[in-house]
Amino acid sequence: MPGGRPTARGQEGPAGVVEQVGSPWAPLASRVFRGLWLAVLVSNLGTWMQTVGAQWLLVGDPNASTLVSLVQTASALPVVLLALPSGVLADTFDRRRLLLAVQLFQAAVGAALTVLSAAGQLRPALLLVFTFALGSGAALAGPAFAALTPELVPRSQLASAAALASVNVNLARAVGPALAGLLIARLGVTAVFAVNTLSFMASAAVLALMLPAAEPDDELPGRFLPALRAGGRYVRWSPVVRRILFRCGTFSLPATALWALLPLVASRRLGLGPGGYGLLLAALGVGAVAGAVLLPRLRTLLSVNRLITAAMLLYAVTLIAVVTVTNLPLVLASLLPAGAMWVVVLSTLSASMQVFLPPWVRARGLAMYQMVQAGAMAGGGLAWGVVAQQVGLVPTFALSAALMLVAAGAVVLLPLHDTRHMDTSEVAYWPQPELVVEPALEAGPVVVSTTYTVRPEHQSAFVQAMTAVRRSRHRTGAVRWGLFREGESPDTFVEIYVVGSWQEHLRQHSTRLAGYDRAAEARAVAYSDPAPTVVHLVPPDVS
C-alpha cells in the first residue's frame, strides 16, 4: 500500500540480464556449495551411465529410432509433470530432508532395476517405466537444488554458480558415458545400473554430512494448492520471466535432436559400439566444460541477446556437421562447440532467472524454467525420433537446424528484457494495516480498495502507469484486479483487487514485494494529490 517508510530486505542494487564477470570457479570456495556440487556430480555421473545403458539396450530393436528417443522422453517428461509441484515443496519444506528422501527413493528404484536386469526380465516397456521413475526423482530434486544456490553464494557469483551447475552436468556427461561404455563392454549393462544405484547412495551420504538443515518458509504444507497457484500466477504476470521461458523453449526444442538421436548417429552412420558412443558424449561434455570456462569472457564481449543469438547460429551449424560428416575426428571436433553453446545459452538463461526471481517464489520460478526445458526435451525427443523413423537422420537434423535458425531470428524480434536498472531486492514498504476488525488468517476473499485523486492533465499517464501496478498486484497475490473512475467525481480513480485470504495479503506486506514493485507503484502514486487512501474489505464475522 502507498505510504510508510520503506524497509529493505536482502541485497540492494539492480541486477540485470548482463551478468557480472568473475572467476568461474569462485563459488566453489564455499564449503557448503562445494559439498552440494559434489553431491550433484555423483548423482549426475550415475544418471548418465544409466542413460547410456538404457539407450544401448534398445539400439538393436527394430523400432530403435523411436525407443531410443523415448529414453530421453521418459527422463524428461516427469519434470514437465512434477516440476511446479516440486517447486512448491522446495519452497515450503526443509530442502535437506526433501533431497535426502529423493536420493533414497532413487536408490531403491535403481536397485530394483539392477535386479531385474540381472534376471533378464527387463523388457523395453519396463525399462522405460523405471526410467520414468528415476526421472520423477530428478524432477523432485531439481528445484530444491537450484533454489539453494542463491542462499549459498554471493549475488555477484550467481552467474558463475549457474555455469558451474552446467559444468557439473556436462562433466558427468563427459565422464559418465565413457565409464558406461567401458562397463558395458566388459561387464554388461547390469553393472551400469548397479553403479547408478551406488551413486544415489553416495549422493545421499554427502547431503547428510554437508548440507545443514533449514527452517521451512511460512508457506505451510496445508497451503500447498494456494502456493502452487501463486507460483503460476507470478510467472503469468512477469514479462521478464515469460521471455526467459520462451527463449529456453525455443532453443531446447531443436537442440534436443542432437541428444535424442546421437546413439543412432554413433551406431548407424559411424559404426561405433557403446565405447564409441561414450566418446561422442564425452566430446559434448568437454565442449560444455570449455563453454562454462569461456562464458565470463564472452559476457564482456557481447550483450546477452547477441551472445544467445551467436550461440544458436553456431549450434545450428554443428547439427548439420554431425550428421553429414562420417569421419570420427571431425564429428568429435564438431561436437565440442555444440556442447559449449548448449552451456552458454542455458547457463545464461538460468542465471538470469536466479538473479531476477524473488526469494519467496524462487523455487517455483526455477521449477517452471526446468519444466519448460524438460518439456521441450521430452516432446522434442519423441518428435525427432518419430521423424527420423520416417525420413531418416539427415533430413531430421536438417529440420532441427532450420528451427534453430528460426529461434535465433526470434531473439532479434523478441529479445530478453534488459533488467540492469531494475531493483530486484526484497522490500517491505507497505505499512502494516491497522484494522478495528482483525480477520482470521484463513478468512477470505479480501478486497483491497485504493482511492487516487488525479488531475485531468495527468490522468492519461496515470492510467498507463497503473498497467505496471496491475502486474505487480497479480504477481504478489491478487486473483482479480480492476481500475475504475467515479462517475460523480471524474478526478477520482479507485483501484480494487481481490486476494484469496487475509494471510495472502499479509504476505504481500511482508515478503512478496521487490524493488521493481515499489518503483512501479511510486510512478502511479506520484500522480495522486492528495496521497491515496486504502480500505480493506474483509469477510463479515457475525458469529
BELWO-V799913 format. One record per residue. N is the residue number from 1. RES is the residue in one letter. OMEGA is omega as a letter, one per 20 degrees, with the letter a starting at -180 (999 if undefined). Layout:
# BELWO-V799913
n->[N N]
res->[RES RES]
omega->[OMEGA OMEGA]
This chain:
# BELWO-V799913
n->[1 2 3 4 5 6 7 8 9 10 11 12 13 14 15 16 17 18 19 20 21 22 23 24 25 26 27 28 29 30 31 32 33 34 35 36 37 38 39 40 41 42 43 44 45 46 47 48 49 50 51 52 53 54 55 56 57 58 59 60 61 62 63 64 65 66 67 68 69 70 71 72 73 74 75 76 77 78 79 80 81 82 83 84 85 86 87 88 89 90 91 92 93 94 95 96 97 98 99 100 101 102 103 104 105 106 107 108 109 110 111 112 113 114 115 116 117 118 119 120 121 122 123 124 125 126 127 128 129 130 131 132 133 134 135 136 137 138 139 140 141 142 143 144 145 146 147 148 149 150 151 152 153 154 155 156 157 158 159 160 161 162 163 164 165 166 167 168 169 170 171 172 173 174 175 176 177 178 179 180 181 182 183 184 185 186 187 188 189 190 191 192 193 194 195 196 197 198 199 200 201 202 203 204 205 206 207 208 209 210 211 212 213 214 215 216 217 218 219 220 221 222 223 224 225 226 227 228 229 230 231 232 233 234 235 236 237 238 239 240 241 242 243 244 245 246 247 248 249 250 251 252 253 254 255 256 257 258 259 260 261 262 263 264 265 266 267 268 269 270 271 272 273 274 275 276 277 278 279 280 281 282 283 284 285 286 287 288 289 290 291 292 293 294 295 296 297 298 299 300 301 302 303 304 305 306 307 308 309 310 311 312 313 314 315 316 317 318 319 320 321 322 323 324 325 326 327 328 329 330 331 332 333 334 335 336 337 338 339 340 341 342 343 344 345 346 347 348 349 350 351 352 353 354 355 356 357 358 359 360 361 362 363 364 365 366 367 368 369 370 371 372 373 374 375 376 377 378 379 380 381 382 383 384 385 386 387 388 389 390 391 392 393 394 395 396 397 398 399 400 401 402 403 404 405 406 407 408 409 410 411 412 413 414 415 416 417 418 419 420 421 422 423 424 425 426 427 428 429 430 431 432 433 434 435 436 437 438 439 440 441 442 443 444 445 446 447 448 449 450 451 452 453 454 455 456 457 458 459 460 461 462 463 464 465 466 467 468 469 470 471 472 473 474 475 476 477 478 479 480 481 482 483 484 485 486 487 488 489 490 491 492 493 494 495 496 497 498 499 500 501 502 503 504 505 506 507 508 509 510 511 512 513 514 515 516 517 518 519 520 521 522 523 524 525 526 527 528 529 530 531 532 533 534 535 536 537 538 539 540 541 542 543]
res->[M P G G R P T A R G Q E G P A G V V E Q V G S P W A P L A S R V F R G L W L A V L V S N L G T W M Q T V G A Q W L L V G D P N A S T L V S L V Q T A S A L P V V L L A L P S G V L A D T F D R R R L L L A V Q L F Q A A V G A A L T V L S A A G Q L R P A L L L V F T F A L G S G A A L A G P A F A A L T P E L V P R S Q L A S A A A L A S V N V N L A R A V G P A L A G L L I A R L G V T A V F A V N T L S F M A S A A V L A L M L P A A E P D D E L P G R F L P A L R A G G R Y V R W S P V V R R I L F R C G T F S L P A T A L W A L L P L V A S R R L G L G P G G Y G L L L A A L G V G A V A G A V L L P R L R T L L S V N R L I T A A M L L Y A V T L I A V V T V T N L P L V L A S L L P A G A M W V V V L S T L S A S M Q V F L P P W V R A R G L A M Y Q M V Q A G A M A G G G L A W G V V A Q Q V G L V P T F A L S A A L M L V A A G A V V L L P L H D T R H M D T S E V A Y W P Q P E L V V E P A L E A G P V V V S T T Y T V R P E H Q S A F V Q A M T A V R R S R H R T G A V R W G L F R E G E S P D T F V E I Y V V G S W Q E H L R Q H S T R L A G Y D R A A E A R A V A Y S D P A P T V V H L V P P D V S]
omega->[r r r a a r a r r a r r a r a r r a r a r r r a a a a r r a a r r r r r r r r r r r a r r a a r r a r r a a a r a a a a r r a a a a a r r r r r a r a a r r r a a a a r r r r r a r a a r a r r r a r r a a r r a r r r r r r r r a a r r a r a a r a a a r r r r r r r r r r r r r r a a a a r a a r a a r a a r a a a a r r r r r r r r r r a a r r r a a a r r r r r r a r a a a a a a r r r r r r r r a r r r r r r r r a a a a a r a r r r a r a r r a a a r r r r a r r a r a a a r r a a a a r r r a r a a r a a r a a r a a a a a r r r a a a a a r a r a r r r r r r r r r r a r r a r r r r r a a r r a r r a a r a a r r a r r a r r r r r r a r r a a a a a r r a r r r r r r r r r r r a a r a a a a r r r r r r r a a a a r a a a a a r r r r r r r r r r a r r a a r r r r a a r r r a r a a r a a r r r r r r r r r r r r r r r r r r a a a r r r a a a r r a a r a r a r r r a r a r r a a r a a a r i r r r a r a r r a r a a a a r r r a r r a r r r r r r a r r a r a r r a r r a r a r a a a r a r a r r r a r a a r r r a r r r a a a a a r a r r r a r a a r r a a a a r j a a r a r r r a r r r a a 999]
